[in-house]
Amino acid sequence: MDDEALVSLRRDLHRKPEPAWREFYTTAKVVETLESLEADLDVFVGPDAIATEHRLALPDRDEIDSWYEQAAEYDVDPDVLESLEGGYTGAVAVLEQGSGPTVGLRVDIDALPQPEADGDDHAPAAEGFRSEHEGAMHACGHDAHATIGIGVIDAIANSDFQGTLKVFFQPAEEVIGGGKSMAKSDHLADVDYLLAVHIGLDHPTGEVVAGVDGFLAVAHLEATFTGEPSHAGGRPEQGRNANQALAAAVQNLYAIPRHSDGPTRVNAGVIEGGTAANIIAEEARLVAEVRGETTELMEYMREKSERVLKAAAEMHDCELEIETGSEAPSATSDQALVSVVADVAGGVDGVEKILERDNLGGSEDATFLMREVQQNGGLACYVGVGTDHPGGHHTSTFDVDEASLRHGIDVLAGAIERVSLEQSSE
């Protein structure tokens, strides 16, 4: 694929962003583009691409169906679309090219529930590829990631690579919901080397991070407190105040002691309850997340958080229901693979600076795939490809420098080819 085709694909995906488990058009467009390549590919979609029982953070079925119906209005293969019905989005493309290692590449494809800027100083708006789905946008570069994944397949199909390449077009990264379903699929079981990629991360165009680390393990919790309503003025003693339980929980979540083994985090991101100023709240709801530098530290925070929630409910005589949401472990890039990426990046046109390692400081469910490969005896590495972005990640003005699409393809395809050559020479 030439640069013009890459830019055209990325812009098409940018126009039609779809949030987690609703990437119907996106998946269908990826499959259509893969089938147009001059490559002998096997492409798996729907339940054939993921371990369906491990999908996390699913939206309501009505929400899924609404996005499905919208995608059906576009010019997409109805058979592909039908295979995705119910939110079974994502795809795995497999290229077999002789005897050699099995190398995986993971790219994510979902968008965010984020309205996109529409001013003349925002390139997608000025150049006609702003989001057509109001309230959703590619504010983290996953449109670029999907494009890079397809570009890598095309490059490897026309290279001297010997082995099997599997590209995982993963849904639902933004809600930490899709990584586990791909990690537990049969497609990952024989992967010897895994690369994952993210564009930007506050690194400029021309800069490559060969090994991104610092992934915080994360888990989401949803707590519902149920009390007894009563008139706040006339009979306050007869109520059991769910909002009081909620308030005590929030205050004490932030009081959980830090841990000497490393950084930990907690955040009460959604707090809601009650119906009127003069009614003792019968129900209150909290959505929180905990993180840790390691999976063990995250588990420490989760255990302490659940204890706080239960104590707050008991203190105010309320019932409590806790649901565990999505989660992802920590992971570290393997040095042997980091060294390969760094060496290859040094010879890529347009790459001017290489950082061997850098910390993400956040969470990413590519860690599910990384750890699965590592536990099976393979190597994994998360690569950062710099891009100039006028707005920060997850903001309405986020955009990418499209020159970095080629940088990412050349670095990743070069590393995949190098791994193949090194193994065959052993």
C-alpha positions in Angstrom: 0.0 0.0 0.0 1.3 3.4 -0.9 1.1 6.4 1.4 -2.0 7.8 -0.3 -3.9 4.5 0.2 -2.9 4.5 3.9 -4.0 8.0 4.5 -7.3 7.3 2.7 -8.0 4.3 4.8 -7.1 6.1 8.0 -9.4 9.0 7.2 -12.3 6.6 6.3 -12.0 5.0 9.7 -11.7 8.4 11.3 -15.0 9.5 9.8 -16.9 6.5 11.2 -15.6 5.9 14.7 -17.3 3.2 16.8 -16.9 2.7 20.6 -16.1 -0.6 22.3 -17.9 -3.7 21.1 -19.7 -1.6 18.5 -16.9 -1.6 15.9 -19.1 -3.0 13.2 -18.2 -0.8 10.2 -14.6 -0.7 11.4 -14.2 -4.5 11.4 -16.0 -4.8 8.1 -13.8 -2.2 6.5 -10.7 -3.9 7.9 -11.8 -7.2 6.4 -12.7 -5.6 3.1 -9.2 -4.0 2.9 -7.4 -7.2 3.9 -9.2 -9.1 1.1 -8.1 -6.5 -1.4 -4.5 -7.1 -0.7 -2.3 -9.3 -2.9 -1.8 -11.7 -0.1 -2.9 -15.3 0.7 -4.7 -14.5 4.0 -7.0 -16.3 6.3 -9.2 -13.8 8.0 -11.3 -14.7 11.1 -14.1 -12.5 12.3 -16.8 -12.5 14.9 -16.8 -15.4 17.4 -14.1 -17.0 15.3 -11.7 -14.2 16.2 -12.2 -14.1 20.0 -12.9 -16.2 23.0 -16.4 -14.9 23.4 -16.8 -15.9 27.1 -14.0 -13.5 28.0 -15.5 -10.3 26.6 -15.5 -7.6 29.3 -17.4 -4.3 29.8 -20.1 -5.0 27.3 -22.7 -2.2 26.7 -26.4 -2.8 26.8 -27.8 -4.9 23.9 -30.0 -2.0 22.7 -26.8 0.1 22.4 -25.0 -2.6 20.5 -28.0 -3.1 18.2 -28.3 0.6 17.5 -24.7 0.8 16.2 -25.2 -2.4 14.2 -28.2 -0.9 12.4 -26.1 2.2 11.7 -23.3 0.1 10.2 -25.8 -1.8 8.0 -26.6 1.5 6.2 -23.1 1.6 4.9 -21.6 -0.2 1.9 -20.2 -3.2 3.7 -20.3 -6.9 3.2 -23.5 -8.1 4.7 -22.1 -11.6 5.5 -19.2 -10.1 7.5 -21.6 -7.7 9.3 -23.9 -10.6 10.2 -21.1 -12.5 11.7 -20.5 -9.5 14.1 -24.1 -9.2 15.3 -24.4 -9.0 19.0 -21.1 -7.2 19.5 -18.7 -9.9 18.4 -16.4 -7.4 16.8 -12.7 -7.6 15.9 -10.7 -9.7 13.4 -7.6 -11.8 13.2 -5.6 -12.0 9.9 -3.2 -14.9 9.4 -0.5 -14.9 6.7 1.4 -18.1 6.3 4.6 -17.7 4.4 6.9 -20.7 4.7 8.5 -22.3 7.7 9.6 -20.1 10.6 8.4 -18.4 13.8 4.8 -17.3 14.4 4.8 -13.6 15.1 1.8 -11.6 16.3 1.0 -7.9 16.0 -1.8 -6.5 18.1 -3.5 -3.2 17.1 -6.7 -1.8 18.7 -9.6 -0.5 16.7 -12.2 1.2 18.9 -13.0 4.8 19.4 -14.1 6.9 22.3 -17.4 8.4 23.4 -15.9 11.9 22.8 -17.3 14.7 20.7 -14.9 15.9 18.0 -13.8 19.5 17.6 -15.3 21.2 14.5 -13.2 24.4 14.2 -11.2 25.3 11.1 -8.0 24.8 13.1 -8.8 21.1 13.6 -7.4 19.3 10.5 -10.1 16.5 10.3 -12.8 19.2 10.2 -10.9 21.5 7.8 -10.0 18.7 5.4 -13.4 16.8 5.5 -12.8 13.7 7.5 -14.2 14.7 10.9 -16.3 12.2 12.7 -19.8 11.6 11.2 -20.9 9.9 14.3 -21.7 12.7 16.7 -20.5 12.0 20.2 -17.8 9.6 19.1 -14.3 10.1 17.7 -10.9 8.5 17.3 -9.3 10.5 20.1 -6.5 8.1 20.8 -5.2 7.1 17.3 -6.8 3.7 16.9 -7.8 4.5 13.4 -4.1 4.9 12.7 -3.3 1.6 14.6 -5.8 -0.3 12.4 -4.2 1.2 9.3 -0.7 0.4 10.5 -1.8 -3.2 11.1 -3.0 -3.6 7.5 0.1 -1.8 6.2 2.3 -4.3 8.0 0.5 -7.3 6.5 0.9 -5.8 3.1 4.6 -5.2 3.7 5.3 -8.6 5.1 3.4 -10.3 2.2 5.9 -8.7 -0.1 9.0 -9.4 1.9 11.4 -12.2 2.6 9.7 -13.1 5.9 9.5 -16.8 6.5 7.0 -17.9 9.1 3.5 -17.0 10.1 2.2 -13.5 10.8 -0.9 -13.0 12.8 -2.4 -9.5 13.2 -5.0 -9.1 16.0 -7.4 -6.2 15.2 -8.6 -6.0 18.8 -11.9 -4.4 19.9 -12.8 -2.6 23.1 -9.4 -1.4 24.4 -10.7 1.8 25.7 -12.8 0.0 28.3 -10.2 -2.6 29.0 -12.7 -5.1 27.6 -11.3 -6.8 24.5 -7.7 -7.9 25.3 -8.6 -10.9 27.4 -10.9 -12.2 24.7 -8.1 -12.2 22.2 -5.5 -13.5 24.6 -7.6 -16.5 25.4 -8.5 -17.3 21.8 -6.8 -20.2 20.1 -5.1 -17.8 17.7 -2.5 -16.6 20.3 -1.5 -20.1 21.6 1.3 -20.7 19.1 2.7 -17.1 18.9 6.4 -17.0 19.6 6.9 -13.2 19.4 4.3 -10.5 20.0 4.5 -6.8 19.1 1.9 -4.3 20.2 1.9 -0.6 19.1 0.6 2.8 20.1 1.0 6.0 18.2 1.8 9.3 20.0 2.0 8.9 23.8 3.4 12.4 23.9 6.3 11.5 21.6 6.7 13.6 18.5 6.8 12.5 14.9 10.2 10.9 14.1 10.7 9.4 17.6 10.3 5.7 18.4 10.1 4.0 21.8 11.4 0.5 21.3 9.9 -0.9 24.5 7.1 0.8 26.4 6.8 -0.3 30.1 5.1 1.1 33.2 1.7 -0.5 32.5 -0.4 -0.2 35.6 -2.6 -3.2 36.3 -6.2 -2.0 36.6 -9.6 -3.3 37.7 -13.0 -1.6 37.7 -15.6 -1.9 40.5 -19.2 -0.9 40.5 -20.9 -0.7 43.9 -24.7 -0.2 44.5 -25.9 0.8 48.0 -29.5 0.2 48.8 -31.2 1.7 51.8 -34.7 2.9 52.7 -36.4 6.1 51.5 -38.1 8.4 53.9 -39.2 12.1 54.1 -36.0 14.0 55.0 -37.9 16.6 57.0 -40.8 14.7 58.6 -39.3 11.2 59.3 -35.5 11.3 58.8 -35.0 8.6 61.4 -37.0 6.1 59.4 -34.7 6.2 56.4 -31.5 4.3 55.7 -29.5 6.8 53.6 -27.7 5.2 50.7 -26.0 8.5 49.9 -24.4 8.6 53.3 -23.0 5.1 52.7 -21.7 6.3 49.3 -20.1 9.4 50.8 -18.3 7.3 53.5 -17.1 4.9 50.9 -15.7 7.6 48.6 -13.9 9.4 51.5 -12.3 6.1 52.7 -11.3 4.8 49.3 -8.9 7.7 49.0 -7.7 6.9 52.5 -6.4 3.4 51.6 -2.7 3.3 52.6 -0.2 3.4 49.8 2.1 0.3 49.4 5.9 0.2 49.9 6.3 -2.2 46.9 5.3 0.4 44.4 2.8 3.0 43.1 -1.0 2.4 43.5 -4.0 4.4 42.4 -7.7 4.6 43.2 -10.4 6.8 41.7 -14.1 7.2 42.3 -15.0 8.1 38.7 -18.9 8.0 38.9 -20.9 9.0 41.9 -24.7 9.2 41.7 -27.6 8.7 44.0 -30.9 10.1 45.3 -33.9 11.5 43.6 -34.8 14.8 45.4 -33.5 17.1 48.1 -36.3 16.1 50.6 -36.0 12.4 50.2 -33.6 10.1 52.0 -31.8 8.4 49.2 -32.8 4.8 48.7 -30.1 3.9 46.2 -26.7 5.2 45.3 -24.1 4.0 42.8 -20.3 4.3 42.6 -18.0 3.3 39.8 -14.4 3.1 40.7 -11.1 1.9 39.5 -7.9 0.7 41.2 -4.5 0.4 39.7 -1.1 -0.9 40.8 2.4 -1.0 39.4 2.1 -4.8 39.4 -0.8 -7.1 39.3 -0.2 -7.9 42.9 -0.4 -4.3 43.9 -3.7 -3.9 42.0 -5.1 -6.8 43.8 -4.0 -5.2 47.1 -6.0 -2.1 46.2 -9.0 -4.1 45.1 -9.1 -6.1 48.3 -8.8 -2.9 50.4 -11.5 -1.1 48.3 -14.0 -3.9 48.7 -13.4 -3.8 52.5 -14.1 -0.1 52.5 -17.3 -0.5 50.5 -18.6 -3.2 52.8 -17.7 -1.2 55.9 -19.5 1.9 54.6 -22.6 -0.1 53.8 -22.7 -1.6 57.3 -22.1 1.7 59.0 -25.2 3.2 57.4 -27.3 0.0 57.5 -27.5 -0.4 53.7 -27.3 -3.4 51.5 -24.4 -3.6 49.1 -23.9 -5.2 45.7 -20.4 -5.2 44.2 -19.8 -6.1 40.5 -16.3 -6.5 39.2 -15.9 -5.0 35.8 -13.1 -5.0 33.3 -9.4 -5.5 34.3 -6.0 -5.9 32.9 -2.6 -7.1 34.3 0.7 -5.3 34.2 3.4 -6.4 31.7 7.0 -5.7 30.8 8.6 -5.6 27.3 11.3 -8.3 26.8 14.7 -6.8 26.3 15.7 -9.2 23.4 12.7 -7.9 21.3 13.3 -4.3 22.5 16.8 -4.5 21.1 15.5 -5.8 17.7 13.0 -3.0 17.4 15.5 -0.3 18.4 18.1 -1.6 15.9 15.5 -1.7 13.0 14.1 1.7 13.9 17.6 3.2 13.5 17.5 2.4 9.8 14.0 3.6 9.0 13.6 6.8 7.0 12.0 9.6 9.0 13.0 8.1 12.4 15.3 10.6 14.0 15.4 9.6 17.6 15.1 6.2 19.4 14.3 5.7 23.1 15.1 2.2 24.2 12.4 2.3 26.9 9.8 4.7 28.4 7.0 4.3 30.9 3.4 4.6 29.9 2.1 5.5 33.3 -1.4 4.2 32.5 -3.1 0.9 31.7 -3.6 -1.1 28.5 -5.2 -4.5 27.9 -2.5 -5.5 25.4 -0.9 -6.7 28.6 -3.3 -9.7 28.5 -1.8 -10.8 25.1 1.8 -9.9 26.2 1.6 -12.0 29.4 -0.1 -14.9 27.6 2.7 -15.1 25.1 5.4 -14.7 27.8 3.8 -17.4 30.0 3.9 -19.7 26.9 7.6 -19.2 26.6 7.6 -16.4 24.0 8.7 -12.8 23.9 6.6 -9.7 23.8 7.2 -6.0 23.3 5.1 -2.8 23.2 6.3 -0.2 20.7 5.6 3.5 20.8 5.6 5.4 17.4 5.8 9.1 17.9 3.3 11.5 16.2 2.7 15.2 16.5 -0.8 15.6 18.0 -2.2 19.1 18.5 -4.5 18.0 21.3 -3.7 15.4 24.0 -5.0 11.9 23.9 -8.7 11.6 24.7 -9.4 15.3 23.8 -11.7 16.7 21.2 -8.8 18.1 19.2 -6.6 15.0 19.0 -5.2 14.1 15.6 -2.2 12.4 14.2 0.6 13.3 11.8 -0.1 10.9 9.0 3.6 10.7 8.1 3.9 8.5 11.2 1.8 5.8 9.6 4.7 4.8 7.4 7.2 5.1 10.3 5.1 2.6 12.3 4.7 0.2 9.4 8.4 0.2 8.5 9.6 -0.2 12.1 7.2 -3.1 12.8 7.5 -4.9 9.5 11.3 -4.6 9.7 11.3 -6.0 13.3 9.0 -8.9 12.2 11.3 -9.7 9.3 14.4 -9.4 11.4 13.0 -11.9 14.0 12.3 -14.4 11.2 15.8 -14.0 9.7 17.5 -14.3 13.1 15.6 -17.5 14.0 16.3 -19.1 10.7 20.0 -18.5 11.1 20.3 -20.1 14.5 
